[in-house]
């Protein structure tokens, strides 16, 4: 099971982080980053399956492919921002984590404009 690998990588990474924090604090931050990237790489196959599912649903329902791309973009922004914000918190820079989180919300809001426009156009065409 993939989750066992991910959990083991997380636990081993945390143990090495604690050891490095005591003995070599400069490397402990790099350990957190490396462990996080390794965990993300272990989930890439699942991401490919999810994207394939959304493409299939887009083809079956006839929804415009641009809407799908925007939704995937918004999900990617939110996951990357969450990862970055958590990493900043782990490294003890919570003020920077808050700014990353705030900036990502603005970017997500602006990225959703085409979907919102499409929704309004669909609603107005149904009303008329």
C-alpha positions as CSV (number, residue, x, y, z in Angstrom):
1,X,0.0,0.0,0.0
2,X,1.3,3.4,-1.0
3,X,0.2,5.1,2.2
4,X,2.5,2.9,4.2
5,X,5.5,4.1,2.1
6,X,4.3,7.7,2.5
7,X,3.9,7.3,6.3
8,X,7.3,5.7,6.6
9,X,9.0,8.4,4.6
10,X,7.2,11.0,6.8
11,X,8.2,9.3,10.1
12,X,11.8,8.7,9.0
13,X,12.1,12.3,7.7
14,X,10.8,13.6,11.1
15,X,13.3,11.5,13.0
16,X,16.2,12.6,10.9
17,X,14.9,16.2,11.2
18,X,14.9,16.0,15.0
19,X,18.4,14.5,14.9
20,X,19.7,17.2,12.6
21,X,18.0,20.0,14.5
22,X,20.0,19.1,17.6
23,X,23.3,18.4,15.8
24,X,23.3,20.5,12.6
25,X,20.4,23.0,12.5
26,X,21.3,24.3,9.0
27,X,20.5,20.9,7.4
28,X,17.3,20.3,9.3
29,X,15.3,22.8,7.1
30,X,16.6,21.1,4.0
31,X,15.6,17.7,5.4
32,X,12.0,19.0,5.8
33,X,12.0,20.2,2.2
34,X,13.5,17.0,0.8
35,X,11.0,14.8,2.7
36,X,8.1,16.9,1.6
37,X,9.2,16.7,-2.1
38,X,9.7,12.9,-1.8
39,X,6.2,12.5,-0.4
40,X,4.8,14.6,-3.2
41,X,6.7,12.5,-5.8
42,X,5.2,9.4,-4.3
43,X,1.7,10.8,-5.0
44,X,2.3,11.8,-8.6
45,X,0.7,8.5,-9.9
46,X,-2.5,9.3,-8.1
47,X,-2.5,12.8,-9.5
48,X,-2.3,11.4,-13.0
49,X,-5.3,9.2,-12.3
50,X,-7.3,12.1,-11.0
51,X,-6.5,14.2,-14.0
52,X,-7.5,11.3,-16.3
53,X,-10.8,11.0,-14.5
54,X,-11.5,14.7,-14.9
55,X,-10.7,14.6,-18.6
56,X,-13.0,11.6,-19.0
57,X,-15.8,13.4,-17.2
58,X,-15.2,16.5,-19.3
59,X,-15.5,14.5,-22.5
60,X,-18.6,12.6,-21.4
61,X,-20.5,15.7,-20.2
62,X,-19.4,18.0,-22.9
63,X,-18.2,20.6,-20.5
64,X,-15.7,23.1,-22.1
65,X,-12.1,21.9,-21.6
66,X,-11.0,25.3,-20.5
67,X,-13.2,25.0,-17.3
68,X,-11.4,21.7,-16.5
69,X,-8.0,23.4,-17.0
70,X,-8.9,26.2,-14.7
71,X,-10.2,23.9,-12.0
72,X,-6.9,21.9,-12.2
73,X,-4.9,25.1,-12.0
74,X,-6.9,26.3,-8.9
75,X,-6.3,22.9,-7.2
76,X,-2.6,23.0,-8.1
77,X,-2.3,26.6,-6.7
78,X,-4.1,25.6,-3.5
79,X,-2.0,22.5,-2.9
80,X,1.3,24.3,-3.7
81,X,0.3,27.2,-1.4
82,X,-0.6,24.8,1.4
83,X,2.6,22.9,1.1
84,X,4.6,26.2,1.0
85,X,2.8,27.7,3.9
86,X,3.2,24.5,6.0
87,X,6.9,24.5,5.1
88,X,7.3,28.1,6.2
89,X,5.5,27.2,9.5
90,X,7.8,24.2,10.0
91,X,10.8,26.4,9.5
92,X,9.5,28.9,12.1
93,X,8.5,31.7,9.7
94,X,4.8,31.9,10.4
95,X,4.5,35.5,9.1
96,X,5.8,34.4,5.7
97,X,3.4,31.5,5.8
98,X,0.4,33.8,6.3
99,X,1.5,35.9,3.3
100,X,1.9,32.9,1.1
101,X,-1.6,31.8,2.1
102,X,-3.1,35.3,1.5
103,X,-1.4,35.6,-1.9
104,X,-2.7,32.2,-3.0
105,X,-6.3,33.1,-2.1
106,X,-6.0,36.2,-4.3
107,X,-4.6,34.2,-7.2
108,X,-7.3,31.5,-6.8
109,X,-10.0,34.2,-6.8
110,X,-8.7,35.8,-9.9
111,X,-8.1,32.5,-11.6
112,X,-11.7,31.6,-11.0
113,X,-13.1,34.6,-13.0
114,X,-13.5,32.6,-16.3
115,X,-15.5,29.9,-14.5
116,X,-17.6,32.5,-12.7
117,X,-18.2,34.2,-16.1
118,X,-19.1,31.0,-17.7
119,X,-21.6,30.2,-14.8
120,X,-23.2,33.6,-15.1
121,X,-23.5,33.2,-18.9
122,X,-25.1,29.8,-18.5
123,X,-27.6,31.2,-15.9
124,X,-28.6,34.2,-18.0
125,X,-29.1,32.0,-21.1
126,X,-31.4,29.7,-19.0
127,X,-33.4,32.7,-17.7
128,X,-34.0,34.3,-21.1
